[in-house]
Amino acid sequence: MDDKNHWRLVMKKVLCTLTAVATIALFSAPLQAEQVSVKAVHDAAAQFPQSALRRESSGTVTVEFSLAGDGRATAVDVVNSSGSSNFDHAAVRAVKRSQFVAEGGDLASARIQRTYHFAFAGEVMVDQLAVASN
């Protein structure tokens, strides 16, 4: 076998191996969940902490939670802290006092995210609800 044919055979084996690895990776990747739509039925406002008002502090908190059968948030976790436990606790309390309705997809395993922006003027802005990617 000459060098030219040897390299062709080597390249063919390399390409076959890469194709096999790519195919395995493609089929072993997690499948995307069906679209889940979540809306707030009762949207409790987050209370701006008084101590943060005095300090003119601001911060952003993202919480993630599951939904119980009655639409209440369960297993609430702070996934992106503001760095202030006051803001973090205010966001968690607001989610726990709210009630939601969800439809579509696998609701039992869906995790929902919501971001609260606490502005130093005492305002709280809330992002839309989003389904967390697993």
DRENTORKOL-3810 file (N, C-alpha, C; in nm, 4 decimals):
REM DRENTORKOL-3810
@n.u->0.0849; n.v->-0.1171; n.w->0.0000; ca.u->0.0000; ca.v->0.0000; ca.w->0.0000; c.u->0.0895; c.v->0.1235; c.w->0.0000
@n.u->0.0638; n.v->0.2147; n.w->-0.0930; ca.u->0.1443; ca.v->0.3363; ca.w->-0.0988; c.u->0.0922; c.v->0.4404; c.w->0.0003
@n.u->0.1699; n.v->0.5456; n.w->0.0180; ca.u->0.1367; ca.v->0.6494; ca.w->0.1168; c.u->0.0042; c.v->0.7173; c.w->0.0870
@n.u->-0.0261; n.v->0.7395; n.w->-0.0395; ca.u->-0.1493; ca.v->0.8078; ca.w->-0.0772; c.u->-0.2706; c.v->0.7265; c.w->-0.0346
@n.u->-0.2718; n.v->0.5987; n.w->-0.0604; ca.u->-0.3833; ca.v->0.5111; ca.w->-0.0217; c.u->-0.3898; c.v->0.4942; c.w->0.1300
@n.u->-0.2740; n.v->0.4887; n.w->0.1938; ca.u->-0.2713; ca.v->0.4768; ca.w->0.3397; c.u->-0.3413; c.v->0.5967; c.w->0.4044
@n.u->-0.3099; n.v->0.7196; n.w->0.3584; ca.u->-0.3712; ca.v->0.8392; ca.w->0.4166; c.u->-0.5197; c.v->0.8465; c.w->0.3855
@n.u->-0.5597; n.v->0.7994; n.w->0.2690; ca.u->-0.7034; ca.v->0.7946; ca.w->0.2371; c.u->-0.7759; c.v->0.7024; c.w->0.3347
@n.u->-0.7170; n.v->0.5866; n.w->0.3628; ca.u->-0.7775; ca.v->0.4919; ca.w->0.4558; c.u->-0.7834; c.v->0.5510; c.w->0.5972
@n.u->-0.6760; n.v->0.6184; n.w->0.6393; ca.u->-0.6742; ca.v->0.6815; ca.w->0.7716; c.u->-0.7828; c.v->0.7890; c.w->0.7795
@n.u->-0.7916; n.v->0.8733; n.w->0.6790; ca.u->-0.8919; ca.v->0.9799; ca.w->0.6792; c.u->-1.0339; c.v->0.9219; c.w->0.6781
@n.u->-1.0550; n.v->0.8148; n.w->0.6063; ca.u->-1.1864; ca.v->0.7504; ca.w->0.6022; c.u->-1.2234; c.v->0.6981; c.w->0.7413
@n.u->-1.1286; n.v->0.6380; n.w->0.8116; ca.u->-1.1545; ca.v->0.5883; ca.w->0.9474; c.u->-1.1832; c.v->0.7038; c.w->1.0432
@n.u->-1.1086; n.v->0.8128; n.w->1.0307; ca.u->-1.1301; ca.v->0.9291; ca.w->1.1168; c.u->-1.2695; c.v->0.9873; c.w->1.0934
@n.u->-1.3082; n.v->1.0021; n.w->0.9677; ca.u->-1.4406; ca.v->1.0554; ca.w->0.9368; c.u->-1.5517; c.v->0.9640; c.w->0.9869
@n.u->-1.5352; n.v->0.8327; n.w->0.9736; ca.u->-1.6350; ca.v->0.7383; ca.w->1.0258; c.u->-1.6465; c.v->0.7498; c.w->1.1771
@n.u->-1.5337; n.v->0.7638; n.w->1.2452; ca.u->-1.5348; ca.v->0.7767; ca.w->1.3911; c.u->-1.6030; c.v->0.9065; c.w->1.4328
@n.u->-1.5694; n.v->1.0172; n.w->1.3664; ca.u->-1.6323; ca.v->1.1455; ca.w->1.3990; c.u->-1.7820; c.v->1.1425; c.w->1.3734
@n.u->-1.8248; n.v->1.0794; n.w->1.2662; ca.u->-1.9673; ca.v->1.0677; ca.w->1.2356; c.u->-2.0382; c.v->0.9869; c.w->1.3431
@n.u->-1.9764; n.v->0.8789; n.w->1.3877; ca.u->-2.0368; ca.v->0.7963; ca.w->1.4925; c.u->-2.0486; c.v->0.8736; c.w->1.6229
@n.u->-1.9440; n.v->0.9477; n.w->1.6591; ca.u->-1.9468; ca.v->1.0260; ca.w->1.7831; c.u->-2.0539; c.v->1.1347; c.w->1.7750
@n.u->-2.0632; n.v->1.2028; n.w->1.6617; ca.u->-2.1644; ca.v->1.3075; ca.w->1.6455; c.u->-2.3052; c.v->1.2496; c.w->1.6518
@n.u->-2.3268; n.v->1.1336; n.w->1.5942; ca.u->-2.4584; ca.v->1.0691; ca.w->1.5977; c.u->-2.4954; c.v->1.0307; c.w->1.7401
@n.u->-2.4017; n.v->0.9743; n.w->1.8150; ca.u->-2.4278; ca.v->0.9367; ca.w->1.9542; c.u->-2.4608; c.v->1.0609; c.w->2.0365
@n.u->-2.3838; n.v->1.1693; n.w->2.0170; ca.u->-2.4082; ca.v->1.2931; ca.w->2.0914; c.u->-2.5446; c.v->1.3511; c.w->2.0577
@n.u->-2.5825; n.v->1.3466; n.w->1.9318; ca.u->-2.7113; ca.v->1.4006; ca.w->1.8895; c.u->-2.8271; c.v->1.3255; c.w->1.9528
@n.u->-2.8210; n.v->1.1931; n.w->1.9532; ca.u->-2.9328; ca.v->1.1147; ca.w->2.0044; c.u->-2.9318; c.v->1.0990; c.w->2.1562
@n.u->-2.8212; n.v->1.1295; n.w->2.2210; ca.u->-2.8189; ca.v->1.1192; ca.w->2.3661; c.u->-2.8457; c.v->1.2533; c.w->2.4336
@n.u->-2.8538; n.v->1.3625; n.w->2.3556; ca.u->-2.8837; ca.v->1.4944; ca.w->2.4126; c.u->-3.0263; c.v->1.4951; c.w->2.4675
@n.u->-3.0505; n.v->1.5695; n.w->2.5758; ca.u->-3.1854; ca.v->1.5749; ca.w->2.6303; c.u->-3.2813; c.v->1.6369; c.w->2.5302
@n.u->-3.4005; n.v->1.5821; n.w->2.5242; ca.u->-3.5017; ca.v->1.6342; ca.w->2.4345; c.u->-3.5651; c.v->1.7570; c.w->2.4977
@n.u->-3.6013; n.v->1.8526; n.w->2.4157; ca.u->-3.6688; ca.v->1.9713; ca.w->2.4663; c.u->-3.8095; c.v->1.9350; c.w->2.5107
@n.u->-3.8490; n.v->1.9890; n.w->2.6251; ca.u->-3.9846; ca.v->1.9657; ca.w->2.6739; c.u->-4.0833; c.v->2.0396; c.w->2.5849
@n.u->-4.2055; n.v->1.9877; n.w->2.5811; ca.u->-4.3089; ca.v->2.0569; ca.w->2.5076; c.u->-4.3263; c.v->2.1960; c.w->2.5670
@n.u->-4.3819; n.v->2.2852; n.w->2.4879; ca.u->-4.4019; ca.v->2.4220; ca.w->2.5331; c.u->-4.4987; c.v->2.4262; c.w->2.6514
@n.u->-4.4563; n.v->2.4897; n.w->2.7577; ca.u->-4.5394; ca.v->2.5083; ca.w->2.8759; c.u->-4.5695; c.v->2.6570; c.w->2.8870
@n.u->-4.6953; n.v->2.6903; n.w->2.9031; ca.u->-4.7370; ca.v->2.8286; ca.w->2.9177; c.u->-4.7787; c.v->2.8524; c.w->3.0626
@n.u->-4.7254; n.v->2.9576; n.w->3.1246; ca.u->-4.7547; ca.v->2.9870; ca.w->3.2645; c.u->-4.8028; c.v->3.1315; c.w->3.2760
@n.u->-4.9098; n.v->3.1496; n.w->3.3514; ca.u->-4.9634; ca.v->3.2837; ca.w->3.3769; c.u->-4.9909; c.v->3.2982; c.w->3.5254
@n.u->-4.9807; n.v->3.4191; n.w->3.5738; ca.u->-5.0124; ca.v->3.4466; ca.w->3.7141; c.u->-5.1622; c.v->3.4746; c.w->3.7253
@n.u->-5.2302; n.v->3.3976; n.w->3.8108; ca.u->-5.3717; ca.v->3.4204; ca.w->3.8390; c.u->-5.3828; c.v->3.5271; c.w->3.9468
@n.u->-5.3026; n.v->3.5145; n.w->4.0507; ca.u->-5.2909; ca.v->3.6151; ca.w->4.1563; c.u->-5.1423; c.v->3.6479; c.w->4.1661
@n.u->-5.1070; n.v->3.7701; n.w->4.1291; ca.u->-4.9668; ca.v->3.8105; ca.w->4.1236; c.u->-4.9357; c.v->3.9003; c.w->4.2433
@n.u->-4.8828; n.v->3.8401; n.w->4.3503; ca.u->-4.8506; ca.v->3.9168; ca.w->4.4709; c.u->-4.7292; c.v->4.0054; c.w->4.4442
@n.u->-4.7406; n.v->4.1292; n.w->4.4878; ca.u->-4.6313; ca.v->4.2248; ca.w->4.4677; c.u->-4.5171; c.v->4.1961; c.w->4.5639
@n.u->-4.3955; n.v->4.2134; n.w->4.5158; ca.u->-4.2789; ca.v->4.2032; ca.w->4.6033; c.u->-4.2665; c.v->4.3342; c.w->4.6805
@n.u->-4.2485; n.v->4.3255; n.w->4.8095; ca.u->-4.2344; ca.v->4.4437; ca.w->4.8944; c.u->-4.0884; c.v->4.4888; c.w->4.8956
@n.u->-4.0661; n.v->4.6153; n.w->4.8668; ca.u->-3.9308; ca.v->4.6693; ca.w->4.8685; c.u->-3.8853; c.v->4.6782; c.w->5.0135
@n.u->-3.7753; n.v->4.6147; n.w->5.0500; ca.u->-3.7290; ca.v->4.6162; ca.w->5.1894; c.u->-3.6980; c.v->4.7581; c.w->5.2375
@n.u->-3.7478; n.v->4.7948; n.w->5.3561; ca.u->-3.7264; ca.v->4.9283; ca.w->5.4117; c.u->-3.5780; c.v->4.9577; c.w->5.4320
@n.u->-3.5033; n.v->4.8581; n.w->5.4764; ca.u->-3.3597; ca.v->4.8810; ca.w->5.4988; c.u->-3.2883; c.v->4.9136; c.w->5.3673
@n.u->-3.3336; n.v->4.8548; n.w->5.2574; ca.u->-3.2741; ca.v->4.8841; ca.w->5.1267; c.u->-3.3125; c.v->5.0237; c.w->5.0800
@n.u->-3.4345; n.v->5.0676; n.w->5.1144; ca.u->-3.4758; ca.v->5.2042; ca.w->5.0806; c.u->-3.3865; c.v->5.3061; c.w->5.1513
@n.u->-3.3600; n.v->5.2815; n.w->5.2794; ca.u->-3.2742; ca.v->5.3736; ca.w->5.3564; c.u->-3.1334; c.v->5.3808; c.w->5.2968
@n.u->-3.0842; n.v->5.2688; n.w->5.2485; ca.u->-2.9492; ca.v->5.2637; ca.w->5.1904; c.u->-2.9480; c.v->5.2995; c.w->5.0422
@n.u->-3.0684; n.v->5.3217; n.w->4.9851; ca.u->-3.0831; ca.v->5.3472; ca.w->4.8413; c.u->-3.0175; c.v->5.2357; c.w->4.7596
@n.u->-3.0445; n.v->5.1119; n.w->4.8002; ca.u->-2.9878; ca.v->4.9953; ca.w->4.7334; c.u->-3.0768; c.v->4.9514; c.w->4.6182
@n.u->-3.0201; n.v->4.8764; n.w->4.5292; ca.u->-3.0957; ca.v->4.8143; ca.w->4.4202; c.u->-3.0377; c.v->4.6763; c.w->4.3955
@n.u->-3.1152; n.v->4.5934; n.w->4.3280; ca.u->-3.0668; ca.v->4.4589; ca.w->4.2991; c.u->-3.1650; c.v->4.3807; c.w->4.2136
@n.u->-3.1183; n.v->4.2713; n.w->4.1583; ca.u->-3.1996; ca.v->4.1840; ca.w->4.0732; c.u->-3.1912; c.v->4.0423; c.w->4.1274
@n.u->-3.3072; n.v->3.9769; n.w->4.1373; ca.u->-3.3161; ca.v->3.8409; ca.w->4.1902; c.u->-3.3936; c.v->3.7552; c.w->4.0913
@n.u->-3.3421; n.v->3.6363; n.w->4.0622; ca.u->-3.4171; ca.v->3.5394; ca.w->3.9823; c.u->-3.4475; c.v->3.4199; c.w->4.0702
@n.u->-3.5760; n.v->3.3852; n.w->4.0774; ca.u->-3.6190; ca.v->3.2688; ca.w->4.1539; c.u->-3.6713; c.v->3.1634; c.w->4.0583
@n.u->-3.6570; n.v->3.0389; n.w->4.1000; ca.u->-3.7052; ca.v->2.9258; ca.w->4.0205; c.u->-3.7923; c.v->2.8407; c.w->4.1112
@n.u->-3.9034; n.v->2.7894; n.w->4.0561; ca.u->-3.9961; ca.v->2.7140; ca.w->4.1391; c.u->-4.0743; c.v->2.6141; c.w->4.0558
@n.u->-4.1365; n.v->2.5206; n.w->4.1266; ca.u->-4.2285; ca.v->2.4246; ca.w->4.0649; c.u->-4.3695; c.v->2.4669; c.w->4.1015
@n.u->-4.4680; n.v->2.4072; n.w->4.0346; ca.u->-4.6066; ca.v->2.4387; ca.w->4.0644; c.u->-4.6767; c.v->2.3192; c.w->4.1265
@n.u->-4.7509; n.v->2.3452; n.w->4.2344; ca.u->-4.8360; ca.v->2.2427; ca.w->4.2941; c.u->-4.9654; c.v->2.2359; c.w->4.2120
@n.u->-5.0450; n.v->2.1352; n.w->4.2382; ca.u->-5.1710; ca.v->2.1182; ca.w->4.1658; c.u->-5.2654; c.v->2.2359; c.w->4.1785
@n.u->-5.2580; n.v->2.3097; n.w->4.2915; ca.u->-5.3470; ca.v->2.4241; ca.w->4.3120; c.u->-5.2894; c.v->2.5545; c.w->4.2566
@n.u->-5.1741; n.v->2.5483; n.w->4.1899; ca.u->-5.1153; ca.v->2.6668; ca.w->4.1293; c.u->-5.0202; c.v->2.7428; c.w->4.2191
@n.u->-4.9980; n.v->2.6933; n.w->4.3397; ca.u->-4.9036; ca.v->2.7580; ca.w->4.4312; c.u->-4.7604; c.v->2.7155; c.w->4.3970
@n.u->-4.6673; n.v->2.8066; n.w->4.4242; ca.u->-4.5258; ca.v->2.7783; ca.w->4.4000; c.u->-4.4720; c.v->2.6879; c.w->4.5098
@n.u->-4.3967; n.v->2.5863; n.w->4.4699; ca.u->-4.3296; ca.v->2.4972; ca.w->4.5648; c.u->-4.1828; c.v->2.4881; c.w->4.5259
@n.u->-4.1029; n.v->2.4402; n.w->4.6175; ca.u->-3.9588; ca.v->2.4213; ca.w->4.5933; c.u->-3.8982; c.v->2.5470; c.w->4.5321
@n.u->-3.9194; n.v->2.6597; n.w->4.5990; ca.u->-3.8709; ca.v->2.7890; ca.w->4.5503; c.u->-3.7234; c.v->2.8037; c.w->4.5842
@n.u->-3.6441; n.v->2.8344; n.w->4.4831; ca.u->-3.5001; ca.v->2.8529; ca.w->4.5000; c.u->-3.4570; c.v->2.9835; c.w->4.4364
@n.u->-3.3613; n.v->3.0507; n.w->4.4971; ca.u->-3.2986; ca.v->3.1668; ca.w->4.4354; c.u->-3.1879; c.v->3.1129; c.w->4.3456
@n.u->-3.1999; n.v->3.1372; n.w->4.2152; ca.u->-3.0991; ca.v->3.0863; ca.w->4.1214; c.u->-3.0016; c.v->3.1951; c.w->4.0774
@n.u->-3.0387; n.v->3.3205; n.w->4.1011; ca.u->-2.9482; ca.v->3.4319; ca.w->4.0727; c.u->-2.9714; c.v->3.5365; c.w->4.1802
@n.u->-2.8845; n.v->3.5394; n.w->4.2787; ca.u->-2.9012; ca.v->3.6267; ca.w->4.3946; c.u->-2.8650; c.v->3.7708; c.w->4.3613
@n.u->-2.9294; n.v->3.8601; n.w->4.4319; ca.u->-2.8985; ca.v->4.0025; ca.w->4.4191; c.u->-2.7722; c.v->4.0371; c.w->4.4980
@n.u->-2.7337; n.v->3.9482; n.w->4.5878; ca.u->-2.6248; ca.v->3.9770; ca.w->4.6794; c.u->-2.6764; c.v->4.0307; c.w->4.8117
@n.u->-2.8069; n.v->4.0559; n.w->4.8161; ca.u->-2.8707; ca.v->4.1058; ca.w->4.9383; c.u->-2.9784; c.v->4.0071; c.w->4.9800
@n.u->-2.9671; n.v->3.9552; n.w->5.1014; ca.u->-3.0689; ca.v->3.8600; ca.w->5.1469; c.u->-3.2052; c.v->3.9262; c.w->5.1588
@n.u->-3.2090; n.v->4.0581; n.w->5.1813; ca.u->-3.3373; ca.v->4.1288; ca.w->5.1894; c.u->-3.4131; c.v->4.1210; c.w->5.0572
@n.u->-3.3449; n.v->4.1476; n.w->4.9459; ca.u->-3.4093; ca.v->4.1393; ca.w->4.8145; c.u->-3.4453; c.v->3.9946; c.w->4.7813
@n.u->-3.3539; n.v->3.9030; n.w->4.8109; ca.u->-3.3787; ca.v->3.7620; ca.w->4.7824; c.u->-3.5032; c.v->3.7128; c.w->4.8558
@n.u->-3.5138; n.v->3.7463; n.w->4.9856; ca.u->-3.6302; ca.v->3.7027; ca.w->5.0640; c.u->-3.7592; c.v->3.7675; c.w->5.0147
@n.u->-3.7535; n.v->3.8933; n.w->4.9742; ca.u->-3.8730; ca.v->3.9622; ca.w->4.9236; c.u->-3.9241; c.v->3.8956; c.w->4.7958
@n.u->-3.8328; n.v->3.8553; n.w->4.7086; ca.u->-3.8726; ca.v->3.7885; ca.w->4.5846; c.u->-3.9328; c.v->3.6509; c.w->4.6137
@n.u->-3.8713; n.v->3.5758; n.w->4.7040; ca.u->-3.9230; ca.v->3.4427; ca.w->4.7400; c.u->-4.0621; c.v->3.4557; c.w->4.8027
@n.u->-4.0798; n.v->3.5535; n.w->4.8925; ca.u->-4.2113; ca.v->3.5740; ca.w->4.9556; c.u->-4.3176; c.v->3.6074; c.w->4.8512
@n.u->-4.2837; n.v->3.6920; n.w->4.7544; ca.u->-4.3801; ca.v->3.7304; ca.w->4.6501; c.u->-4.4231; c.v->3.6092; c.w->4.5679
@n.u->-4.3285; n.v->3.5248; n.w->4.5307; ca.u->-4.3617; ca.v->3.4051; ca.w->4.4521; c.u->-4.4493; c.v->3.3107; c.w->4.5338
@n.u->-4.4158; n.v->3.2936; n.w->4.6617; ca.u->-4.4939; ca.v->3.2027; ca.w->4.7466; c.u->-4.6346; c.v->3.2541; c.w->4.7726
@n.u->-4.6568; n.v->3.3857; n.w->4.7677; ca.u->-4.7900; ca.v->3.4416; ca.w->4.7892; c.u->-4.8716; c.v->3.4486; c.w->4.6598
@n.u->-4.8087; n.v->3.4231; n.w->4.5465; ca.u->-4.8771; ca.v->3.4284; ca.w->4.4168; c.u->-4.9396; c.v->3.2934; c.w->4.3836
@n.u->-5.0258; n.v->3.2946; n.w->4.2840; ca.u->-5.0864; ca.v->3.1711; ca.w->4.2348; c.u->-5.0801; c.v->3.1741; c.w->4.0826
@n.u->-5.0509; n.v->3.0591; n.w->4.0241; ca.u->-5.0268; ca.v->3.0514; ca.w->3.8809; c.u->-5.1126; c.v->2.9434; c.w->3.8173
@n.u->-5.1254; n.v->2.9522; n.w->3.6861; ca.u->-5.1903; ca.v->2.8471; ca.w->3.6092; c.u->-5.0958; c.v->2.8141; c.w->3.4933
@n.u->-5.0807; n.v->2.6862; n.w->3.4664; ca.u->-4.9912; ca.v->2.6416; ca.w->3.3588; c.u->-5.0643; c.v->2.5419; c.w->3.2716
@n.u->-5.0271; n.v->2.5399; n.w->3.1463; ca.u->-5.0856; ca.v->2.4424; ca.w->3.0546; c.u->-4.9830; c.v->2.4000; c.w->2.9510
@n.u->-5.0032; n.v->2.2785; n.w->2.9008; ca.u->-4.9133; ca.v->2.2245; ca.w->2.7998; c.u->-4.7913; c.v->2.1593; c.w->2.8606
@n.u->-4.7297; n.v->2.0708; n.w->2.7868; ca.u->-4.6045; ca.v->2.0094; ca.w->2.8286; c.u->-4.6169; c.v->1.9238; c.w->2.9532
@n.u->-4.5016; n.v->1.8923; n.w->3.0099; ca.u->-4.4932; ca.v->1.8094; ca.w->3.1307; c.u->-4.4887; c.v->1.9014; c.w->3.2512
@n.u->-4.6056; n.v->1.9345; n.w->3.3049; ca.u->-4.6143; ca.v->2.0298; ca.w->3.4147; c.u->-4.5509; c.v->1.9777; c.w->3.5425
@n.u->-4.5512; n.v->1.8467; n.w->3.5615; ca.u->-4.4979; ca.v->1.7895; ca.w->3.6858; c.u->-4.3487; c.v->1.8176; c.w->3.7001
@n.u->-4.2759; n.v->1.8217; n.w->3.5899; ca.u->-4.1312; ca.v->1.8423; ca.w->3.5984; c.u->-4.0886; c.v->1.9830; c.w->3.5564
@n.u->-4.1842; n.v->2.0681; n.w->3.5213; ca.u->-4.1493; ca.v->2.2026; ca.w->3.4756; c.u->-4.0996; c.v->2.2883; c.w->3.5925
@n.u->-3.9954; n.v->2.3629; n.w->3.5681; ca.u->-3.9448; ca.v->2.4607; ca.w->3.6646; c.u->-3.9660; c.v->2.5984; c.w->3.6012
@n.u->-4.0222; n.v->2.6884; n.w->3.6779; ca.u->-4.0568; ca.v->2.8204; ca.w->3.6290; c.u->-3.9590; c.v->2.9215; c.w->3.6874
@n.u->-3.9207; n.v->3.0205; n.w->3.6088; ca.u->-3.8323; ca.v->3.1256; ca.w->3.6579; c.u->-3.9009; c.v->3.2611; c.w->3.6491
@n.u->-3.8697; n.v->3.3450; n.w->3.7470; ca.u->-3.9190; ca.v->3.4818; ca.w->3.7466; c.u->-3.8107; c.v->3.5716; c.w->3.8039
@n.u->-3.7904; n.v->3.6859; n.w->3.7385; ca.u->-3.6871; ca.v->3.7799; ca.w->3.7800; c.u->-3.7512; c.v->3.9072; c.w->3.8329
@n.u->-3.7044; n.v->3.9513; n.w->3.9485; ca.u->-3.7503; ca.v->4.0742; ca.w->4.0129; c.u->-3.6358; c.v->4.1753; c.w->4.0119
@n.u->-3.6661; n.v->4.2979; n.w->3.9664; ca.u->-3.5689; ca.v->4.4068; ca.w->3.9634; c.u->-3.6111; c.v->4.5094; c.w->4.0684
@n.u->-3.5300; n.v->4.5259; n.w->4.1701; ca.u->-3.5565; ca.v->4.6224; ca.w->4.2764; c.u->-3.4757; c.v->4.7487; c.w->4.2462
@n.u->-3.5443; n.v->4.8582; n.w->4.2111; ca.u->-3.4779; ca.v->4.9850; ca.w->4.1798; c.u->-3.4653; c.v->5.0677; c.w->4.3076
@n.u->-3.3570; n.v->5.1435; n.w->4.3227; ca.u->-3.3315; ca.v->5.2135; ca.w->4.4483; c.u->-3.4388; c.v->5.3169; c.w->4.4818
@n.u->-3.5253; n.v->5.3525; n.w->4.3860; ca.u->-3.6336; ca.v->5.4480; ca.w->4.4131; c.u->-3.7513; c.v->5.3803; c.w->4.4826
@n.u->-3.7400; n.v->5.2522; n.w->4.5123; ca.u->-3.8478; ca.v->5.1807; ca.w->4.5798; c.u->-3.9411; c.v->5.1087; c.w->4.4851
@n.u->-3.9095; n.v->5.1068; n.w->4.3564; ca.u->-3.9924; ca.v->5.0387; ca.w->4.2575; c.u->-3.9448; c.v->4.8958; c.w->4.2386
@n.u->-4.0406; n.v->4.8070; n.w->4.2102; ca.u->-4.0078; ca.v->4.6679; ca.w->4.1800; c.u->-4.0680; c.v->4.6350; c.w->4.0445
@n.u->-3.9846; n.v->4.5984; n.w->3.9498; ca.u->-4.0304; ca.v->4.5560; ca.w->3.8182; c.u->-4.0139; c.v->4.4057; c.w->3.8080
@n.u->-4.1086; n.v->4.3414; n.w->3.7427; ca.u->-4.1086; ca.v->4.1961; ca.w->3.7352; c.u->-4.1087; c.v->4.1541; c.w->3.5887
@n.u->-4.0187; n.v->4.0619; n.w->3.5553; ca.u->-4.0147; ca.v->4.0075; ca.w->3.4194; c.u->-4.1264; c.v->3.9061; c.w->3.4004
@n.u->-4.1513; n.v->3.8724; n.w->3.2762; ca.u->-4.2482; ca.v->3.7696; ca.w->3.2427; c.u->-4.2039; c.v->3.6353; c.w->3.3017
@n.u->-4.2998; n.v->3.5486; n.w->3.3237; ca.u->-4.2672; ca.v->3.4129; ca.w->3.3696; c.u->-4.2007; c.v->3.3383; c.w->3.2554
@n.u->-4.1053; n.v->3.2529; n.w->3.2884; ca.u->-4.0357; ca.v->3.1742; ca.w->3.1876; c.u->-4.0145; c.v->3.0339; c.w->3.2380
@n.u->-4.0216; n.v->2.9381; n.w->3.1487; ca.u->-3.9931; ca.v->2.7995; ca.w->3.1847; c.u->-3.8432; c.v->2.7813; c.w->3.1788
@n.u->-3.7866; n.v->2.7287; n.w->3.2870; ca.u->-3.6419; ca.v->2.7094; ca.w->3.2945; c.u->-3.6005; c.v->2.5950; c.w->3.2034
@n.u->-3.4877; n.v->2.6109; n.w->3.1370; ca.u->-3.4355; ca.v->2.5025; ca.w->3.0557; c.u->-3.3614; c.v->2.4071; c.w->3.1467
@n.u->-3.3855; n.v->2.2787; n.w->3.1286; ca.u->-3.3232; ca.v->2.1771; ca.w->3.2164; c.u->-3.1883; c.v->2.1376; c.w->3.1675
END
